[in-house]
Amino acid sequence: MRDFPWDQAVMGWIHITSAALIVGGLGFWLIARPAMREAGAEASILARYRPWFWGAAALLAATGAFTWTVRLAQGYPGFYFHVLYTKILLYVTLFGLAGTLTRQRDSGTRVQRNSAVLLTCVGLCVVILFLSAFMRRVKPAPAKAMGTLQEFPIVSRIGEPSTCRPS
């Protein structure tokens, strides 16, 4: 019986918690933004959220790299990694856009207010979550038993498969 993979479970929990912190924070900001703007608290709340966002982003990258190496060793199919690389590209885009949202202007007192960028960030989060749900359904390819050299197919003529047998 195989031991329980505690390292993968803990890394997965940290990964999901970090993603929830990012998505939840951006969602909260999207919903509560008008009230925060009226109260004049947008800059102070954003200043409190900024370290949490970037900390979660760093944890997400670290635990994602760990999961990538584990999946690579487990023999997942090639299309899994194509979806993963698409997801990584979306993460980089999300962090770049979120960086423009959490960055203060040159004066240091005003925060950029760009609703289109915020909606794009939330939309990217939703797409990334759907890709993650798809990737959870993919299973590693079954390990093939290695046979003898005589059982491997070769091509004797162009397009004509045959088996290598001793003469």
C-alpha positions in Angstrom: 0.0 0.0 0.0 1.3 3.4 -1.0 1.9 6.0 1.7 -0.3 9.1 1.6 1.5 12.0 -0.3 1.4 14.6 2.4 3.7 16.9 0.6 1.3 17.0 -2.4 -1.7 17.5 -0.2 -0.2 20.4 1.7 1.1 22.0 -1.4 -2.3 21.6 -3.1 -4.0 23.2 0.0 -1.6 26.1 -0.1 -2.1 26.5 -3.8 -5.9 26.6 -3.6 -5.9 28.9 -0.6 -3.6 31.3 -2.4 -5.8 31.3 -5.5 -8.9 31.9 -3.3 -7.2 34.8 -1.6 -6.4 36.4 -5.0 -9.8 35.7 -6.5 -11.7 36.7 -3.3 -9.7 39.9 -2.9 -10.3 41.0 -6.5 -14.0 40.0 -6.3 -14.4 42.0 -3.0 -12.7 45.0 -4.6 -15.0 44.8 -7.6 -18.2 44.6 -5.5 -17.2 47.0 -2.7 -15.3 49.5 -4.8 -18.2 52.1 -5.1 -18.8 52.1 -1.4 -15.0 52.4 -0.7 -14.7 55.2 -3.1 -17.5 57.2 -1.5 -16.0 56.6 2.0 -12.5 57.6 0.7 -11.2 54.3 2.0 -10.1 52.7 -1.4 -6.5 53.6 -1.0 -6.2 52.4 2.6 -7.9 49.1 1.8 -5.8 48.6 -1.3 -2.7 49.3 0.7 -3.7 46.5 3.2 -4.5 44.0 0.4 -1.4 44.6 -1.7 1.0 42.5 0.5 -1.5 39.7 0.7 -2.0 39.7 -3.0 1.7 39.6 -3.9 2.4 37.0 -1.1 -0.4 34.8 -2.4 1.0 35.3 -6.0 4.5 34.1 -4.8 3.0 31.1 -3.0 0.9 30.3 -6.1 4.0 30.3 -8.3 6.1 28.2 -5.9 3.4 25.6 -5.3 2.5 25.6 -9.0 6.1 24.8 -9.8 6.1 22.0 -7.3 2.9 20.5 -8.7 4.3 20.8 -12.3 7.4 18.7 -11.4 5.2 16.1 -9.6 2.9 15.8 -12.6 5.8 15.6 -15.0 7.3 12.7 -13.0 3.9 11.0 -12.8 3.6 10.7 -16.6 0.6 13.0 -17.4 -0.3 13.2 -21.1 1.0 16.0 -23.3 -2.2 17.9 -23.6 -2.2 18.4 -19.8 0.9 20.4 -20.1 -0.5 22.4 -23.1 -3.4 23.4 -20.8 -0.9 24.1 -18.0 1.2 26.4 -20.1 -1.9 28.3 -21.2 -2.9 28.6 -17.6 0.6 30.0 -16.7 0.4 32.5 -19.5 -3.0 33.7 -18.1 -1.4 33.9 -14.6 1.4 36.1 -15.9 -1.2 38.3 -17.7 -3.3 38.4 -14.5 -0.4 39.4 -12.3 0.7 42.1 -14.8 -2.8 43.6 -14.9 -3.2 43.3 -11.2 0.1 45.0 -10.8 -1.3 48.0 -12.6 -4.3 48.0 -10.2 -2.3 47.7 -7.0 0.3 50.3 -8.1 -0.1 53.8 -6.9 0.4 56.7 -9.1 3.4 58.9 -9.0 1.9 61.2 -6.4 1.6 58.2 -4.1 -1.8 59.2 -2.8 -4.2 58.2 -5.6 -4.8 54.7 -6.9 -5.5 53.9 -10.5 -9.2 53.5 -11.1 -9.7 51.4 -14.1 -12.9 49.2 -14.1 -12.1 47.5 -17.4 -8.8 46.2 -16.0 -10.4 45.0 -12.8 -13.2 43.2 -14.8 -10.5 41.7 -17.0 -8.6 40.4 -13.9 -11.8 38.8 -12.5 -12.6 37.3 -15.9 -9.0 35.9 -16.1 -9.5 34.4 -12.6 -12.7 32.6 -13.7 -11.0 31.2 -16.9 -8.0 30.0 -14.8 -10.4 28.3 -12.4 -12.2 26.5 -15.2 -8.9 25.4 -16.6 -7.9 24.1 -13.2 -11.1 22.2 -12.8 -10.5 20.6 -16.2 -6.9 19.7 -15.2 -8.1 18.0 -12.1 -10.1 15.5 -14.2 -7.0 14.4 -16.2 -5.3 11.3 -15.0 -1.8 10.2 -15.6 -1.2 7.8 -18.5 -0.9 4.2 -17.4 2.6 2.9 -17.1 3.4 0.5 -19.9 5.3 -2.7 -19.1 8.5 -2.8 -21.0 8.8 -5.9 -23.2 11.7 -7.6 -24.9 13.4 -6.0 -27.9 11.6 -8.5 -30.2 8.2 -7.0 -29.2 8.9 -3.5 -30.3 7.4 -2.5 -33.6 9.7 -1.2 -36.3 9.1 -0.1 -39.9 10.6 -2.5 -42.4 9.3 -0.6 -45.5 7.8 2.8 -45.7 4.5 2.8 -43.8 4.5 -1.0 -43.2 4.9 -1.9 -39.5 6.4 -5.2 -38.5 7.9 -6.7 -35.4 11.5 -7.2 -34.8 12.1 -11.0 -34.6 15.4 -12.8 -34.6 16.1 -14.8 -37.8 
